[in-house]
Amino acid sequence: MTNGSTATSKSPHQVRFPNESAEYRRARDVLREAEIALRRQVEATAQLRRSLPLGGEVPNVFQEGDDAHPVRLSELFAGKPTLIAYSFMFGPKMDLACPNCTSILDGLDGEAQHVNERASLVVIAKSPIARIRAFAKERGWRGLRLLSSAKNSYNLDYHGEDANGKQMATLNVFARKGSVVRHTYATETQWAPFDPGQDPRHVDSIWPLWNLLDFTPDGRGEDHPKLQYAKSPPV
């Protein structure tokens, strides 16, 4: 197959696609420069995160497993220096789990085995542990370590809920230095002013759904994830 385009002087590579036009290539060159700038900004932002000083010490006890046995936050590191904790919006007063959080965790469940090679990943919700585990079984989650914060103040302390008990999706990171656990990071942009037409996007970087749809011509659209979808008719 051939295409009718020719390389532009601004292009740093000769990769082309079938039948692409010169107009497409010019627009793609502009986009590529924006993507390169974004790549640099992503790394610069990650470096700022890595450079954060240690935060405050962390005391908390959670419930885990079928028997709801207690486990201290310091025990969750599983020999790793870092603990990543996702606050799952699934409180005891909620009829259903948050569909957005569920979409994120559907993706993270498959990635957990890879993440856990470098850092410990846990999911924390306010519902009783039995209810959390039943929902996880329904979704088919097998890789996520699930914890209940029903009997501690973790959600309120680390902004997994507000003062009125409304559940919030927040990603927190902790570091263990010897016997001391300290807070190092939280997704704080949900409290910053939103740009017009946007939601907080504070956990978007760990959300496969939006990252994938951002590559498409139609983008994210207006619809958010659902817990269930109508089955597509057979083709």
Secondary structure, 3 states (H helix, E strand, C coil): CCCCCCCCCCCCCCCCCCCCCHHHHHHHHHHHHHHHHHHHHHHHHHHHHHCCCCCCECCCEEEECCCCEEEEHHHHHCCCCEEEEEECCCCCCCCCCCHHHHHHHHHHHHHHHHHCCCCEEEEEECCCHHHHHHHHHHHCCCCCEEEECCCCCHHHHCCCECCCCCECCEEEEEEEECCEEEEEEECCHHHCCCCCCCCCCCCHHHCHHHHHHCCCCCCCCCCCCCCCCCCCCCC
